[in-house]
Amino acid sequence: MNGPKRIVVEYEDGTRREAPFDGLSGQGAVELSALGLCDAPPPDASKGYLLLQWKDGWKEVTAVDNRAVEVLRYYTIERTEEVGRLSVEMGDAYSELKLIKRLPGRVESILFVGRHGPPQAYVLEEKTTVREGGKTEHIFYDKKRPNFAMENGSAASARYSMILDALRKELEKRAVPVRSLLGAGAGEHRALYGELARALGLRGTERQQDVYGFLHTAIEKLGADSD
Amino acid sequence: MVRELKWVGFDFGQCMMDPTGLRNYLVVGDVSKEMGEPELVDERIRRYRTLKEKYGSYSAVKEGHRDEIMSYVFDGKEDAKELFSAKEQEHLLMGTGLEEALRYLKDEGIHLAVVAELKKTLGAMGTDIVTRFLQTKGLTHYFEEVITPQGKIDLGDGSIDLTYKGKTKEAGTLYDELMKTLEKRGISPSEGAMVGDKIATDIIPAKQRGFMTIQYTGYVDMGTGEADYRIDNFLKLKEIIRKKV
């Protein structure tokens, strides 16, 4: 058997970093196999397995740790869950859909800083309720409905300027020139970007990298404005 | 019928303190995001739910196994400890009508105390979940003391009376000690009431000792028991209690 032993990452300058293949998670191994770099992980007979059978004949299998000895309990939870669905227009491509789980009914506004055009701002206010069977949709913004509109351009720019001003002050406090950050990636200044994020109260919805990307975009804007 | 009383004790968890707002995505999610680790939110919520399965309820986890929340859920990261407590307090709610009822009772001149089954050793005011809740919600001035199996905290000067140490509501020993305290103030059990949601700890042992008992069902209803009254809103206390002169 010719099993994989090490993962090797080669960089642009020719340097390499290596790690044992065993350190990869199962999901990581699956993703590498999808790239054709290794075989799919073999069936794992060392685990325990649960076979769930539904009244309609559906069956599913899920693995459990090999130390499992018996089922502790099974119960269902019935409660109204509120989830925000935020979709973003992508031109010709499919819309991008984000699920907002943190207090979705209390999101107040959205500022969109895209790669094309000026910033856009949306003040969220529930104006329409749609009931469909057991589901209720509370509509806070919908481009396709006539009673909703984004904020005007100057209001959106003012919102973004407030963030840029706050960022500029934080950089000045730390005596970090904007120029010193341009050209470098957020990864090279990870600690500084972390500090800036905390100072500005910015948190990632799903990925911390998104916060750093947002900050880097803002730093680029500060750099462009100072030219 | 209105009862004339001099002292009222309130249970804390699921009674004065309503944990409805404590959704895992808010508390565990916010802590992870504050720590710059939003990628770990779902896995940490799964681990937190696993702890709940192990110990039966979130309050059991939080009261008796808080160290495991930090070690198992948050990978032993030090900064999670303070953040978790802060977020927990931020999202805790007050029981329905609580503050108005407390204002009424205080204005009537009735002595008020929190009687809680706190398991964690007491420290300075604001370091345990009960006094922290009172401080955060601005309720401290309504109460004279917090009575727990870890000791009785005097909310006036923050001192701790350790004669209550090791005594519990369920065994009734905490109420026995409370009766001694009240007796010194000239208050008999029939002039006092206990408000709480748990029949085994708030109602039965208090009633056995002669206290009036009021079962609060606003968050959890554990069924009809031996309580003298059942209320789902603290404002109803205004219809039940007035000051005994």
Interface residues (C-beta under 8 A of the other chain):
Chain A: L72 R73 K101 R102 L103 G194 A197 R198 R203 G204 T205 E206 R207 Q208 V211
Chain B: Y25 L26 G29 D30 K33 E34 G36 E37 P38 E39 V41 E53
